[in-house]
Amino acid sequence: MVSVGDTFRLAVPRSHLYIVIAGPDSRGQCALVNCSSVVAGCDESCVLGVGDHGLLTRRSFVYYHKGRMREADAIDRAISAGQAIPDTPVSSTVLRRIRDGALRSEFTDQGIQALILKERSAGSKI
């Protein structure tokens, strides 16, 4: 079962890095965001650098606008079927930066923000 901090990429050329940033919730839903190369005008609520994760080869921004809630079971099935390729989880420090950025960004889905806040109120230190 996927958990907060897990990462994967889709099994297609040039796939972005996807990160589970919250969940699964009581309905089995996880919040996912992906990373994309920094470009002029991008959302800089959270910028990651080379070294923040092994798949990042340049400065990248967390693309909160494309953040989505997905069923944890569906992610697990995609991994089992070879449609998604798991990678090293992000560190707790990087995860904290990503989640803080999700709360700051005007582009983050309100449901994702609510799930992060709910997890924090329940005692999550991330």
N, C-alpha and C positions, 0 to 999 in steps of 0.2 A: 504494500500500500504506500503510495506516495505521501510524503509529509513535508511540512514547512522547511524550506531551504533546499529541497531537491531540485535538480536541474535536468533538462533533457533538450535535445534538438530533434527536429523532424528528420526522417530518413529521406531527405531530398537534398540536392546540391545547394550549397550556400544557405542552409537553414540558420535561422537566428537561435540564440540561446534563450530557452524558456526557463523561468524560475517560479516555483510554487512559493507564494509569499504569505498565504494564509489558508487555514482549513486543514483537513476537511471539517465542514460544519456539521450540524445535526442532520442535514439532508445528504451528506456525502460530497458536498461541493467544495472545490479548492479555488483559490484565486491565483491566476497566472498572469505574469507579465513577460515581455520579451525585451531584448536589448538590441539596439541598432547603432550604427556608427554616428557619432556626433556630426551634425550639419548645422549651418547657420539657421537660427530660428527654432531649433528643437527645444523641447521641454528640458530644462536643466535642473529639475527638482532633485535628480540623483544621476550623477555622471560617474561611471565606473571606468577604471583604468586597467591597463595590462597588469596582470598580477592579482586583480580582484577575483578572477576566475581563469582557469587554464584555457578556456576557449576564446577569451577576449584577446584579440590581437591589436586592438587600437582603442582609443577613448570611445566609450559607448554610453548612450543615454538609455535609461529605463523608459520604455515606451508605454507610459501609463494609459494613454489614450486607447491603446489596443488591448489593455488588460481585460480579462474575461474570467467568469466563473465557469468551471468545468467539473464534471463528475470525476472524482478520484478513480473510480472503477474504470471509467473510459480511458483515462491516462494509463492506468495499469494494463488494460487490454491492448492499447496501442504499442506499449513497450513490449509486451509479450508477443505481439504479432510482427515486431520488427519495423513498425511504422514510426516509432519514436525511439531514440537512442539515449539511454540515461547517461549522465555524466556526474562528476564530482559535485556534491552539494556545496553551496556557498557557505562561507564561514558565518558564524553568528554576528560578527562585526559588520560584514557586508550586508547580511540580511537585515540587520537593524537599520542601516543606512537606506536600504531599498524601501523598507516599511515606513520609515520616517518620511521619505520622499513621497510615498503614496498618499500620506496624510496631508502633505503640503501642496501637492499638484492639483491644479484646477481641472485636470484632465482625467483624474482617477474616478472610476465608477463609484457612486455613493455606497453601493452594496459591498464593494471591496473595502472601502474605508470603514464601514460599519463593522465588518468582520474583524478587521485588525483591531479596532477599538474594543470590541467584545472580548477578543483574546487577551488583550492587555488588561482589561478590567478583571478578567478571570485569573490574572497572575502571571501571564507570559512576560518575561523580561526582555523579549526581543521586540 
